[in-house]
Amino acid sequence: MSQFLLLPVLLLGAWFWLDGMRAKEQATRAARRACERHELQLLDETVVLVRLRLGRDHHGRAGWRRRYRFEFTREGDIRSQGEVELLGRWVIAMHLELGPFTLHEFDQSAAGGPPDA
């Protein structure tokens, strides 16, 4: 009986891992585009997963809500942090710490409005 249970568990784990890798690639592309748009340099060319939870879009469909953190610089000597949030594969929010203020960008069409806190 445990042999029949092992295969679905392994397949589910492989799907979850692959889905996470695709989401990380999407978050990295979004961070890179945001940095280019605001004339910033994305440091280390990577993002790090800092939060994972279930969320719902404006149609009520469930999906993984992931928040990634990354670092960027304006002038090369001071590191600043940014975050990109995805719901499924859709980028729904971007936060960039720009000195004394933080820039918040939201994709209201993907999530049905700004994300909840």
Backbone bond lengths (Angstrom), bond angles and torsions (degrees), N, CA, C in turn:
res aa  C-N    CA-C-N  psi(-1)  N-CA   C-N-CA  omega(-1)  CA-C   N-CA-C  phi
1 M - - - 1.450 - - 1.529 111.69 -
2 S 1.329 118.35 -39.11 1.458 121.32 -178.60 1.530 111.18 -68.04
3 Q 1.334 118.11 -24.78 1.463 121.21 177.58 1.537 110.44 -66.83
4 F 1.322 116.68 -36.11 1.458 120.89 179.60 1.531 111.37 -73.20
5 L 1.297 116.91 -24.95 1.460 121.51 179.04 1.533 111.83 -83.66
6 L 1.315 116.25 -28.70 1.457 121.18 -175.96 1.529 112.21 -65.34
7 L 1.303 118.34 -43.90 1.457 121.15 -177.64 1.531 112.64 -61.90
8 P 1.340 119.87 -49.41 1.475 118.25 177.53 1.530 113.19 -61.15
9 V 1.318 117.71 -36.44 1.469 120.83 178.49 1.523 110.13 -65.29
10 L 1.337 117.22 -43.06 1.461 120.42 178.03 1.532 111.61 -65.08
11 L 1.321 117.85 -40.63 1.454 121.23 177.96 1.522 111.74 -64.94
12 L 1.314 116.31 -41.09 1.463 120.26 177.80 1.530 110.65 -64.09
13 G 1.313 117.34 -42.04 1.470 121.42 177.61 1.519 112.01 -62.95
14 A 1.342 116.60 -41.39 1.467 120.55 178.58 1.527 110.50 -65.46
15 W 1.340 117.06 -41.42 1.469 119.95 178.13 1.529 110.50 -62.53
16 F 1.326 117.02 -44.80 1.460 121.10 -178.47 1.532 110.68 -62.22
17 W 1.323 117.00 -41.78 1.461 121.43 178.71 1.525 110.46 -63.99
18 L 1.325 117.99 -46.73 1.453 122.09 -179.54 1.530 111.21 -64.45
19 D 1.319 117.34 -41.41 1.455 121.63 177.48 1.531 110.44 -62.16
20 G 1.319 117.47 -40.21 1.461 121.97 177.60 1.519 112.37 -65.12
21 M 1.326 117.13 -37.88 1.466 120.31 178.32 1.532 110.85 -67.14
22 R 1.323 116.56 -40.46 1.474 120.01 177.73 1.529 110.76 -65.08
23 A 1.318 116.82 -40.32 1.465 120.36 178.71 1.528 110.47 -64.95
24 K 1.322 117.03 -40.16 1.469 120.11 179.23 1.524 110.58 -64.46
25 E 1.324 117.58 -40.08 1.463 120.68 177.00 1.530 110.80 -63.02
26 Q 1.321 116.67 -41.58 1.466 121.02 178.13 1.529 110.69 -63.77
27 A 1.327 117.20 -42.15 1.468 121.41 178.97 1.526 110.90 -64.74
28 T 1.325 117.22 -39.17 1.464 120.82 178.41 1.520 110.54 -64.47
29 R 1.340 117.41 -43.36 1.466 120.53 177.45 1.530 111.03 -61.96
30 A 1.335 116.63 -42.23 1.476 120.31 179.86 1.525 110.97 -64.49
31 A 1.332 117.51 -41.66 1.469 120.94 178.61 1.523 110.30 -64.16
32 R 1.318 116.85 -41.86 1.464 121.00 179.37 1.538 110.78 -63.09
33 R 1.340 116.89 -44.34 1.473 120.54 179.05 1.537 111.20 -63.50
34 A 1.336 116.78 -42.03 1.469 120.23 179.57 1.528 110.44 -63.21
35 C 1.318 116.71 -41.62 1.465 120.18 179.01 1.528 110.75 -64.83
36 E 1.325 117.17 -42.12 1.464 120.08 178.12 1.527 111.06 -64.00
37 R 1.336 116.59 -41.68 1.463 121.61 -178.19 1.530 111.53 -62.22
38 H 1.342 117.22 -34.10 1.466 121.28 -176.99 1.527 112.21 -105.03
39 E 1.347 116.47 15.65 1.469 123.36 178.15 1.521 112.14 56.18
40 L 1.327 115.01 49.40 1.460 122.92 177.63 1.518 108.83 -117.58
41 Q 1.325 116.27 164.37 1.455 120.88 177.45 1.524 109.24 -111.27
42 L 1.323 116.87 121.03 1.467 122.22 175.92 1.518 108.00 -73.00
43 L 1.318 116.63 123.29 1.467 120.78 -178.44 1.523 110.24 -90.03
44 D 1.296 116.67 142.66 1.461 125.39 176.81 1.530 113.23 66.06
45 E 1.347 117.84 -2.07 1.465 122.73 177.75 1.531 113.07 48.67
46 T 1.320 116.74 38.93 1.459 119.74 -178.95 1.520 111.18 -150.05
47 V 1.322 115.28 164.12 1.455 123.48 174.94 1.527 107.75 -126.74
48 V 1.339 116.15 157.71 1.458 121.90 -178.41 1.530 108.57 -125.98
49 L 1.323 116.76 130.06 1.455 121.93 178.17 1.524 109.57 -68.34
50 V 1.344 116.77 125.15 1.462 120.61 179.80 1.531 112.25 -118.01
51 R 1.345 116.95 -15.76 1.461 118.70 179.39 1.525 109.66 -154.96
52 L 1.327 115.24 138.23 1.461 122.29 178.17 1.517 108.31 -137.82
53 R 1.323 115.72 126.21 1.458 120.14 177.38 1.521 109.01 -157.22
54 L 1.309 116.30 168.28 1.457 120.84 175.68 1.520 109.79 -81.49
55 G 1.312 116.68 144.40 1.453 121.73 177.87 1.515 109.37 -143.73
56 R 1.319 116.18 172.93 1.462 121.87 178.64 1.519 109.73 -129.92
57 D 1.338 115.14 143.94 1.455 119.07 174.92 1.525 109.34 -87.02
58 H 1.327 117.33 -176.74 1.461 120.08 -175.42 1.530 112.66 -71.70
59 H 1.333 117.49 -7.80 1.470 121.03 174.04 1.524 111.51 -94.62
60 G 1.319 117.24 -2.15 1.461 121.37 179.73 1.517 114.41 87.60
61 R 1.328 117.91 4.03 1.466 120.94 179.59 1.527 110.00 -78.07
62 A 1.311 115.25 135.60 1.462 120.76 -179.84 1.524 110.40 -81.62
63 G 1.322 115.13 148.79 1.459 121.38 177.05 1.514 109.56 -163.77
64 W 1.319 115.83 168.38 1.461 120.21 178.13 1.520 109.28 -78.86
65 R 1.308 114.48 129.67 1.468 122.03 176.23 1.517 106.85 -105.56
66 R 1.330 115.66 115.38 1.463 121.63 -175.57 1.527 109.75 -118.74
67 R 1.320 115.15 138.72 1.473 120.78 175.42 1.524 107.75 -118.27
68 Y 1.323 115.15 128.24 1.465 122.10 -179.69 1.521 109.30 -117.91
69 R 1.308 115.81 145.87 1.466 122.20 178.07 1.526 108.47 -113.46
70 F 1.329 115.54 146.25 1.457 120.94 177.40 1.517 108.47 -146.76
71 E 1.327 116.03 166.74 1.459 121.62 178.97 1.516 109.87 -119.39
72 F 1.316 114.71 146.74 1.456 121.18 179.15 1.524 108.44 -144.99
73 T 1.324 115.79 168.80 1.447 121.15 177.84 1.522 109.37 -140.50
74 R 1.309 115.17 151.07 1.470 120.51 176.65 1.521 109.48 -95.78
75 E 1.308 116.70 -43.23 1.464 120.91 -174.07 1.520 113.38 -116.88
76 G 1.324 118.13 -0.71 1.453 120.58 175.54 1.509 116.18 98.90
77 D 1.335 118.66 -17.78 1.459 119.00 -175.97 1.528 113.14 -110.11
78 I 1.293 118.82 -20.49 1.469 121.71 -178.33 1.529 109.21 -115.41
79 R 1.342 115.90 123.46 1.462 121.06 178.10 1.518 109.68 -86.48
80 S 1.319 115.66 133.73 1.455 121.94 174.62 1.533 107.77 -121.35
81 Q 1.330 116.39 160.82 1.457 119.92 -178.60 1.518 111.15 -110.33
82 G 1.310 113.56 151.02 1.449 121.65 173.98 1.513 108.89 -137.73
83 E 1.320 116.15 162.52 1.459 121.56 176.51 1.517 108.74 -135.88
84 V 1.313 114.41 144.51 1.455 121.50 174.45 1.523 106.81 -126.74
85 E 1.333 116.03 136.10 1.462 120.79 -177.70 1.522 109.23 -119.44
86 L 1.330 115.33 133.30 1.443 122.27 179.66 1.517 110.21 -118.47
87 L 1.313 115.71 146.67 1.456 122.62 169.74 1.515 104.93 -121.44
88 G 1.323 116.11 108.18 1.456 119.91 -169.34 1.516 107.48 68.94
89 R 1.322 116.48 -121.32 1.466 120.44 176.71 1.520 112.27 -106.89
90 W 1.329 117.09 5.78 1.459 121.92 -177.95 1.523 111.34 -93.63
91 V 1.317 116.38 130.32 1.464 121.30 173.85 1.521 106.83 -76.76
92 I 1.328 116.78 121.19 1.457 120.21 -178.21 1.522 113.17 -111.42
93 A 1.330 117.86 -17.27 1.463 119.26 179.99 1.523 110.21 -156.59
94 M 1.340 114.33 148.75 1.459 122.13 176.85 1.523 106.84 -139.28
95 H 1.324 116.56 132.12 1.463 121.86 178.60 1.525 107.81 -126.78
96 L 1.327 116.82 128.05 1.459 122.12 178.00 1.516 109.20 -125.87
97 E 1.331 117.41 124.12 1.461 121.91 175.86 1.527 107.77 -83.32
98 L 1.319 115.56 110.47 1.460 121.35 -177.95 1.521 109.62 -116.17
99 G 1.310 115.77 81.77 1.461 120.38 179.38 1.518 111.76 66.00
100 P 1.336 116.50 -122.29 1.463 119.25 -175.27 1.533 114.29 -77.94
101 F 1.342 118.00 -3.35 1.459 118.84 179.79 1.521 110.19 -136.24
102 T 1.325 116.45 166.98 1.457 123.08 178.68 1.520 108.76 -120.21
103 L 1.317 116.44 129.83 1.451 122.40 177.75 1.526 108.66 -90.03
104 H 1.332 117.13 127.11 1.462 122.77 178.25 1.520 108.50 -116.02
105 E 1.315 116.59 126.75 1.455 122.13 175.46 1.520 107.71 -121.78
106 F 1.335 117.57 134.92 1.450 122.03 -179.96 1.512 109.69 -126.97
107 D 1.315 116.31 142.87 1.459 121.80 172.31 1.513 107.10 -102.51
108 Q 1.302 116.69 95.39 1.456 121.19 -174.97 1.512 112.56 -70.68
109 S 1.332 118.49 -23.66 1.458 119.64 -179.72 1.523 112.34 -72.66
110 A 1.334 117.69 -29.35 1.459 120.19 -178.38 1.512 112.54 -78.80
111 A 1.304 117.81 -36.28 1.457 120.14 -173.64 1.526 112.76 -113.24
112 G 1.288 117.60 -3.90 1.462 118.71 -179.07 1.509 113.11 82.76
113 G 1.310 118.91 16.43 1.446 122.95 179.76 1.515 109.94 139.06
114 P 1.311 118.17 175.76 1.465 120.70 179.67 1.516 110.80 -59.67
115 P 1.342 117.29 144.31 1.464 119.97 -179.68 1.510 111.68 -65.51
116 D 1.325 114.91 151.71 1.464 118.68 176.41 1.506 109.49 -78.44
117 A 1.299 116.81 158.92 1.478 120.86 -175.82 1.499 112.04 -77.43
